[in-house]
């Protein structure tokens, strides 16, 4: 698993159980970063967890099946996923220019702009 995941679509993570003092909802917005900090560990009768950090906030533990679910539904991208999506949209822009398809051009330009706005270069886990 890569050390950095980019949030492409917003979602909320429920941390802890309702009766626990650590219970809270953590909201992730497009452009946020999820840093993977440590090796995963297993909690009996609960499942697999891993230490993560949202942007430059305090680290917390997140369920690995939840991370997998968000990756599967394309809410989280690896850096390679992001680069591939950028390449696809650039190609589709070129194709729409050749075919003079204004709607496709505008759509892929907007999607490309969203992806280009997510740049992890200035974000570092502490």
N, C-alpha and C positions, 0 to 999 in steps of 0.2 A: 504494500500500500504506500502511495506517495506521502511525503510529509506535509503537503499542502493541497487543500481542496478549495476551489472557488465556488461560491454560492451563485448559481445562475437564476434560480427561481426561489422566491421567499418561502420559508417554512418555520415552524415553531417546534422546539424540543421541550418536553416535559421532564425536568430533572428531579429525581427523588420521588418518594411516595407522598400521597396527600397528608399523612400524619407526621411526616418527617420535617424537622426544622430546616432542612436543606432544600425543601420543595420550592421550585420556581419554574416559570416558563421562560425559555430563552428564545428570542425571535431572531432569525437570520434573514437579512435582506439581500437583494441582488448586489453583488460587489463585496460582500463580506468574505472573510477568509477563515477556514477551519484548519488549524494547525494540528497535526498528529504528533504528540509529544513523546510517548513511551510505548513500551511493548504492551500488548493486550494481556488481560488477566481474566480468570474465570471466577465468578461468584456462585457458590452452590445454590441451586434452585432458582437462580435469577438469570444467569447467562454471562456472555462475554462483554467486557467493557474495556475502554481505552481512554487514557488521559488526552484531552484535547484543549484547545484554546481558541476562542473566537477573537479575531483581530488581535488587539493588545490587551484584552480583558484577562481576568484571573482564570487559570486552568480549572477544568472540571472533568468529570468522567461521563462518557457517553456510551450508550449501548451500540455495540458493533452491528447488530442486525438493523438498527435504525439508520446508521451510516450507509449500510448496504442498500437499504430501501430507498434512501434519498439519491444514491448514486444510480440505482436502477431506473428511477423515475426522472432522471436527468436534472435534478435540482442541484446536484454537486458535480463539478467537473474537475478532473485532474488537469495539470498543465498541458499534457498531450491532447486531451479531449478538447481543450480550449483552442489550441493551435490548429487541430484538425477542423474544428467548426469555422475558424477564421479562414482557413484555406478553401473550404467548401463555399462559404459565402462570397469570397473574392472570385472564385470560379463562376458562381451563379451570376454575379454582377457582370462579369465579362460576357457570359452567354446572353444575358438580357440586353446588353448593349448591341451585340451582334444581331439579335432577333428583334430589336427595337420594342421590347416588352417593358413599358414604363412601370406597370404594377409590380412586376417581378424585381425590377431594378430598385424601386423604392423600398420594397419589403426587405431584400437582401442587404441593402445599404443600411437600413435601420438596425437589422440584426447584427451586422458587422460592427456598427458603432457601439452597440451595447457590449459586445465582446471586447472591443478594443479599450473600453473604459475600465475594464477589470484588469488592472496591472499590479501584480504582486511585488514589483521591484522595490517599492518603498515600505513594504510590510514585513516585519521580522518578529518572530516569536521571542519572548523574553525568557 
